[in-house]
Amino acid sequence: MGAICCCGRYPSEGNSLDRKLESKLVEMKKNKFGKSKLKSIDSVVMLFPMFREKLKTLRGMFEQYDEDSNGYIDPNELKRFLEHQQLHLQEEFENLFRYCDIDGSKGIQFNEFIVLVCLIHLLQEHPSFDNSQSSKAELAHLGEVFDTMVEVFLFFDKNGDGKLNKKDMVKTLNDTYPLERSPSDITKNRFKEMDWDNNGQVTFREFLFGFIKWVGIDVDE
């Protein structure tokens, strides 16, 4: 995919989804993840192998719906995926597609597909992934993985406003190692990897793309 960049052609739709996700995350912080099991950066890093293994199971599904095998899922292919999974997103379909198509290629690549499915899980009150076919059964079990990714985000989101800032990240890293303060250049680089538009804040979408890369999954994984 090349360098990650924030696609700014559809700011109103993106801002709308950002706000919706922020509200959802604030709600989850209060009700579901008030007491996180994550206590340190080490506890997050220890989950990387699990994330890598579980998220790779989406590769087969991605290739199944990438019917022309060009490495992208186009809007029509994505519609068939949603129909087969009985996910009804007519009103948000185009906005969500553009929101996850961060390079503006008009196609969803593998890492973008992971983010898209995670966002569907988060936005839908009760996502009912079709579990009737064994080839799709894995997706039904990824809800817990996506919830854990949300928990990692909220671990960094110290003030619970549904987005990250540099202060959040510095506090998290330094609270983990109070006697060995995280070098400022490391913190700065980690934050810069996620803050594509350099506005000093990291949305959940930006976090997901950065986190997937940290875990070790890329477009050609």
Wavefront OBJ file of the C-alpha trace (Angstrom):
o trace
v 0.000 0.000 0.000
v 2.963 2.256 0.473
v 2.988 4.944 3.118
v -0.124 5.239 5.199
v -1.902 8.481 4.587
v -5.206 9.884 5.665
v -7.565 10.305 2.770
v -9.109 13.762 3.072
v -11.510 13.755 0.145
v -14.580 13.012 2.238
v -14.077 14.962 5.480
v -17.750 15.268 6.472
v -18.405 11.515 6.262
v -15.118 10.769 8.019
v -15.840 13.236 10.797
v -19.311 11.757 11.237
v -17.923 8.235 11.641
v -15.148 9.508 13.905
v -17.725 11.086 16.214
v -19.898 7.973 16.178
v -16.914 5.777 17.046
v -15.764 8.158 19.777
v -19.213 8.019 21.409
v -19.222 4.232 21.198
v -15.749 4.010 22.744
v -16.655 6.371 25.580
v -19.701 4.209 26.285
v -17.620 1.012 26.249
v -15.019 2.584 28.531
v -17.726 3.269 31.114
v -19.766 0.103 30.801
v -17.633 -2.731 29.462
v -13.990 -1.944 30.096
v -14.153 0.036 33.303
v -11.689 -2.411 34.831
v -9.230 -3.442 32.140
v -7.169 -6.593 32.436
v -4.308 -4.733 30.764
v -1.911 -3.302 33.327
v 1.186 -2.461 31.302
v 2.629 -2.174 27.827
v 4.180 -5.598 28.401
v 0.714 -7.109 28.849
v -0.258 -5.600 25.479
v 2.874 -6.848 23.703
v 2.267 -10.341 25.037
v -1.004 -10.380 23.087
v 0.697 -9.679 19.738
v 1.091 -13.384 18.753
v -2.611 -13.978 19.465
v -3.642 -10.955 17.411
v -1.368 -12.003 14.541
v -2.684 -15.574 14.497
v -6.380 -14.681 14.780
v -6.381 -11.791 12.317
v -4.586 -13.872 9.695
v -7.678 -16.097 9.580
v -9.377 -13.254 7.704
v -6.991 -13.757 4.767
v -8.978 -16.709 3.408
v -12.213 -14.759 3.595
v -10.606 -11.738 1.943
v -9.405 -13.892 -0.953
v -12.838 -15.523 -1.233
v -14.541 -12.185 -1.849
v -11.696 -10.747 -3.918
v -13.259 -12.532 -6.868
v -10.891 -11.197 -9.523
v -7.821 -11.829 -7.309
v -6.424 -8.339 -7.847
v -5.615 -7.772 -4.171
v -8.567 -5.456 -3.622
v -12.201 -5.874 -2.651
v -14.246 -3.445 -4.729
v -17.650 -2.042 -3.667
v -19.624 -4.798 -5.402
v -17.498 -7.541 -3.857
v -17.871 -5.918 -0.449
v -21.653 -5.752 -0.877
v -21.711 -9.497 -1.517
v -19.623 -10.076 1.607
v -22.055 -8.014 3.706
v -25.081 -9.741 2.169
v -23.665 -13.194 2.865
v -22.942 -12.170 6.451
v -26.445 -10.687 6.792
v -25.022 -7.311 7.732
v -27.317 -4.443 6.833
v -25.335 -1.262 6.292
v -27.145 0.345 3.370
v -27.114 3.831 4.890
v -23.457 3.724 5.896
v -22.027 1.464 3.204
v -20.446 4.119 0.966
v -19.185 6.200 3.887
v -17.641 3.173 5.580
v -16.031 2.019 2.338
v -14.390 5.420 1.771
v -13.494 5.672 5.453
v -11.459 2.458 5.279
v -10.070 3.004 1.768
v -7.315 5.186 3.167
v -5.219 5.373 0.002
v -8.194 6.285 -2.209
v -7.667 3.296 -4.520
v -11.429 2.570 -4.604
v -10.615 -0.904 -3.368
v -10.178 -2.434 0.080
v -6.813 -4.112 0.670
v -6.239 -6.763 3.317
v -5.226 -4.476 6.180
v -8.119 -2.157 5.299
v -10.450 -5.179 5.315
v -9.398 -6.039 8.872
v -10.134 -2.484 9.981
v -13.462 -2.442 8.153
v -14.674 -5.686 9.754
v -13.562 -4.459 13.177
v -15.474 -1.197 12.717
v -18.583 -3.084 11.628
v -18.321 -5.136 14.809
v -18.007 -1.980 16.880
v -20.745 0.037 15.160
v -23.349 -2.719 15.076
v -25.178 -3.291 18.349
v -25.376 -7.045 17.839
v -23.372 -8.062 14.763
v -24.756 -11.388 13.561
v -21.961 -12.834 11.467
v -23.300 -15.814 9.545
v -21.928 -18.900 11.242
v -23.737 -21.430 9.059
v -20.809 -22.221 6.775
v -17.518 -23.549 8.067
v -15.576 -21.293 5.677
v -17.079 -18.292 7.447
v -17.213 -19.655 10.986
v -13.919 -18.028 11.948
v -15.424 -14.570 11.566
v -18.038 -15.331 14.197
v -15.228 -15.934 16.707
v -13.334 -12.732 15.952
v -15.673 -10.566 18.014
v -13.622 -11.222 21.149
v -10.419 -10.344 19.281
v -11.901 -7.046 18.119
v -13.100 -6.329 21.656
v -9.553 -6.881 22.884
v -8.270 -4.413 20.272
v -10.787 -1.913 21.638
v -9.507 -2.657 25.141
v -5.938 -1.892 24.026
v -7.077 1.430 22.566
v -8.900 2.311 25.785
v -5.777 1.338 27.742
v -4.013 4.220 25.981
v -7.043 6.529 26.199
v -6.425 7.700 29.749
v -9.001 10.496 29.777
v -11.686 8.308 28.188
v -12.714 10.706 25.403
v -12.556 8.139 22.587
v -9.371 9.450 20.982
v -5.669 9.488 21.780
v -3.241 12.343 22.193
v 0.488 12.391 22.805
v -0.045 13.017 26.502
v -2.071 9.786 26.721
v 0.722 7.772 25.154
v 3.502 9.342 27.219
v 1.552 8.745 30.422
v 0.860 5.117 29.505
v 4.485 4.365 28.650
v 5.870 6.162 31.690
v 3.358 4.603 34.082
v 4.577 1.224 32.886
v 8.232 2.023 33.545
v 8.263 4.804 36.166
v 11.971 4.371 36.802
v 12.864 4.228 33.121
v 10.960 6.986 31.392
v 10.269 6.197 27.752
v 12.704 8.138 25.541
v 10.875 11.081 23.984
v 11.964 10.132 20.452
v 10.399 6.649 20.792
v 7.131 8.055 22.095
v 7.134 10.697 19.372
v 7.732 8.144 16.610
v 5.055 5.751 17.906
v 2.539 8.577 18.017
v 3.556 9.911 14.597
v 3.001 6.450 13.070
v -0.670 6.751 13.986
v -1.344 10.490 13.660
v -1.529 10.613 9.843
v -2.920 14.131 9.544
v -0.598 15.559 12.228
v -3.465 17.143 14.139
v -2.220 15.944 17.514
v -4.977 13.374 17.942
v -5.366 9.731 16.947
v -8.795 8.386 16.043
v -9.731 4.746 16.537
v -9.392 4.160 12.781
v -5.855 5.598 12.775
v -5.011 3.521 15.836
v -6.226 0.314 14.187
v -4.024 0.748 11.120
v -1.000 1.533 13.279
v -1.698 -1.290 15.713
v -2.133 -3.878 12.957
v 1.283 -2.862 11.638
v 2.808 -3.128 15.125
v 1.388 -6.625 15.488
v 3.098 -7.611 12.250
v 0.365 -7.757 9.627
v 0.661 -5.865 6.367
v -1.124 -5.738 3.019
v 0.788 -8.700 1.588
v 0.734 -10.734 4.802
l 1 2 3 4 5 6 7 8 9 10 11 12 13 14 15 16 17 18 19 20 21 22 23 24 25 26 27 28 29 30 31 32 33 34 35 36 37 38 39 40 41 42 43 44 45 46 47 48 49 50 51 52 53 54 55 56 57 58 59 60 61 62 63 64 65 66 67 68 69 70 71 72 73 74 75 76 77 78 79 80 81 82 83 84 85 86 87 88 89 90 91 92 93 94 95 96 97 98 99 100 101 102 103 104 105 106 107 108 109 110 111 112 113 114 115 116 117 118 119 120 121 122 123 124 125 126 127 128 129 130 131 132 133 134 135 136 137 138 139 140 141 142 143 144 145 146 147 148 149 150 151 152 153 154 155 156 157 158 159 160 161 162 163 164 165 166 167 168 169 170 171 172 173 174 175 176 177 178 179 180 181 182 183 184 185 186 187 188 189 190 191 192 193 194 195 196 197 198 199 200 201 202 203 204 205 206 207 208 209 210 211 212 213 214 215 216 217 218 219 220 221
